[in-house]
Amino acid sequence: MNGAGNDFVLLDNRTGEIKLKPEQIRVLCDRHRGVGADGVLLVEPAEGRADFRMRYYNADGGEAEMCGNGARCFARFASRVAGPFERLRFETVAGLIYAELRDRIVTVNLSRPSDLRLNQKLEVAGERLLLHSVNTGVPHAIVFVSELDATDVVGLGSAIRYHTAFQPKGTNANFVQELEPGSIAIRTYERGVEAETLACGTGISAAALVYSELTDRNGPVRVRARGGDQLEVSFRRLKPGFEDVELTGPAEFSFEGTINLS
C-alpha cells in the first residue's frame, strides 16, 4: 500500500504466527531484492481495549513509534481483512490512534505533540541553519526554505538527522516552503529509511504545526507532499502547544502477493 507515495508492506498477523527478524524486514523493504517499501506494518491483536495493535518497522529493520501515512494504510488494510469499518482505533508505541475511513481517504488522529522548540540556530554541514522541532509521535526538525526543489534534502537531511543536538535517537529532517497563506510544500529525509521519501505523515503534521506557530495561523493547513498528493492537517491551538491533531489523506492498495523469505 501507499499513503501519498509513502509505501509499506502490510501483513495480517492477528494469529501471532509472523515473527520477522530485522534482516527479513530489510529484505522485504529492499527495492532490488525484495518487495520494496519504506517500512513494514503488522496488524496484531490489541493488548488493551482497542480494535488492533499496529506494529511498525522502518526499512532498516528497527521498530519505530509511529507513522502517520502508515497509520492511514493500516486502518484501511485492517478494514479489508477484518472489517469493514467506518471507524476503528488501534494501539501504537506512541499511543492510541483513532481512524475514520471514507473509501480511499482516511483521517487519523495523532498523539498530542510534545517538545515544541522554535528558532534553534545550529551549525549543520558548514551552514548556519534556523531550525524548529516538535515530536508528533516521532521527533521532527523543520527548516523553512525559499527554493524547495533546489534543496539538498539528502545531504542536509542526513546531517540534521545525526546532529549532536538530536542525539541519541536522532530526528527526521523536513524542508518546507510556503506556497500561499495556509498552504505549504514539504520534502522529508526519514530516519530509519535514511533517504528522502515521497511523503511522511508525522513530518507533514509537524511542519503544519510549526508553520501555524510561526505565522500565528489556525488550521487546517494544506500540505503538498513530494509525491504530489495534498494532505490536510487540522488541530486546535493551545497556549502553548496543540491538541486534537488530525491528518487526512489517501491510503491506496498497490498490489498483493507472496514472497519467500527463507
Number of C-alpha atoms within 10 A of each C-alpha: 22 21 29 23 21 24 25 28 24 21 17 16 17 16 9 11 8 12 8 13 10 16 14 16 22 24 19 25 26 17 12 9 10 16 15 18 23 28 28 24 23 22 24 21 17 16 11 11 10 15 18 24 23 27 23 25 26 25 25 20 22 16 17 18 16 25 28 29 29 28 30 31 29 30 29 31 23 23 16 11 12 14 13 13 15 14 18 20 20 25 22 21 15 16 13 18 22 20 24 19 21 13 11 14 17 24 25 24 23 27 21 15 20 16 12 20 13 16 13 12 11 16 12 16 14 9 9 10 16 16 19 22 26 24 21 27 23 23 24 30 29 27 20 20 15 12 11 17 13 8 15 11 19 18 12 18 29 23 16 28 26 18 17 12 12 16 10 9 10 20 26 27 28 29 26 24 21 17 13 9 10 17 17 21 21 27 27 27 29 24 24 20 19 17 16 20 18 21 28 27 27 24 31 31 30 28 31 30 29 21 24 18 17 12 10 10 15 16 18 19 23 22 25 21 23 21 15 13 15 17 22 19 24 20 21 14 18 8 5 7 15 16 16 13 22 20 25 24 22 22 28 20 14 10 7 8 5 6 8 6 11 4
